[in-house]
């Protein structure tokens, strides 16, 4: 049981669920913020002032997402593995010391590293889709709403597709 829990959480569940949850919140927020700037012509004003809007608006969001998502997934992994411990020891009657020993024996840095790599890519996808959809919004408030919805949907679909390809690459032994 601890083998399955630690493997499932660190390789798949932690990164994918964290990515999908953050996509729902962050991609929409980025798209709404940049979309509002687009429809109120603030991005045009940045260009007029010789400020590169990509460097000023997009790059910081991409860097922030790529840096913070691995931290988030490490916390999610710890909570998930601890949750598995609690359920196994309290509900299923497993011995706590043996459960911890088996978890530590089975967990490898490669599994955790693969989850961190995946979620960094997911963070890039989330920020990129939020920025892209925000930059291409038009039509006032309705266009910003459409951009936020598109950002969440495209982020989620790309996260699932990227997870498939990254799993194939990282675990093709």
ChimeraX attribute file (.defattr): number of C-alpha atoms within 10 A of each C-alpha:
attribute: neighborCount
match mode: 1-to-1
recipient: residues
	/A:1	12
	/A:2	22
	/A:3	14
	/A:4	12
	/A:5	19
	/A:6	28
	/A:7	18
	/A:8	16
	/A:9	24
	/A:10	28
	/A:11	22
	/A:12	21
	/A:13	19
	/A:14	26
	/A:15	31
	/A:16	23
	/A:17	16
	/A:18	20
	/A:19	27
	/A:20	22
	/A:21	14
	/A:22	22
	/A:23	26
	/A:24	18
	/A:25	13
	/A:26	22
	/A:27	34
	/A:28	29
	/A:29	19
	/A:30	27
	/A:31	31
	/A:32	27
	/A:33	17
	/A:34	26
	/A:35	32
	/A:36	23
	/A:37	18
	/A:38	21
	/A:39	20
	/A:40	14
	/A:41	11
	/A:42	15
	/A:43	22
	/A:44	15
	/A:45	14
	/A:46	14
	/A:47	12
	/A:48	10
	/A:49	9
	/A:50	9
	/A:51	14
	/A:52	13
	/A:53	16
	/A:54	13
	/A:55	10
	/A:56	12
	/A:57	17
	/A:58	19
	/A:59	15
	/A:60	13
	/A:61	21
	/A:62	18
	/A:63	14
	/A:64	13
	/A:65	23
	/A:66	22
	/A:67	15
	/A:68	13
	/A:69	24
	/A:70	23
	/A:71	14
	/A:72	17
	/A:73	27
	/A:74	19
	/A:75	12
	/A:76	19
	/A:77	24
	/A:78	15
	/A:79	14
	/A:80	20
	/A:81	21
	/A:82	15
	/A:83	13
	/A:84	19
	/A:85	23
	/A:86	15
	/A:87	13
	/A:88	18
	/A:89	15
	/A:90	12
	/A:91	9
	/A:92	10
	/A:93	10
	/A:94	16
	/A:95	12
	/A:96	14
	/A:97	10
	/A:98	11
	/A:99	18
	/A:100	15
	/A:101	11
	/A:102	15
	/A:103	20
	/A:104	13
	/A:105	11
	/A:106	14
	/A:107	17
	/A:108	13
	/A:109	9
	/A:110	13
	/A:111	19
	/A:112	22
	/A:113	16
	/A:114	19
	/A:115	28
	/A:116	23
	/A:117	18
	/A:118	26
	/A:119	32
	/A:120	23
	/A:121	21
	/A:122	30
	/A:123	31
	/A:124	21
	/A:125	25
	/A:126	33
	/A:127	29
	/A:128	22
	/A:129	27
	/A:130	33
	/A:131	29
	/A:132	20
	/A:133	27
	/A:134	31
	/A:135	26
	/A:136	15
	/A:137	24
	/A:138	19
	/A:139	12
	/A:140	13
	/A:141	15
	/A:142	11
	/A:143	19
	/A:144	27
	/A:145	20
	/A:146	19
	/A:147	30
	/A:148	29
	/A:149	19
	/A:150	20
	/A:151	30
	/A:152	26
	/A:153	18
	/A:154	17
	/A:155	28
	/A:156	24
	/A:157	12
	/A:158	16
	/A:159	26
	/A:160	15
	/A:161	11
	/A:162	18
	/A:163	20
	/A:164	11
	/A:165	12
	/A:166	17
	/A:167	15
	/A:168	11
	/A:169	10
	/A:170	15
	/A:171	11
	/A:172	7
	/A:173	5
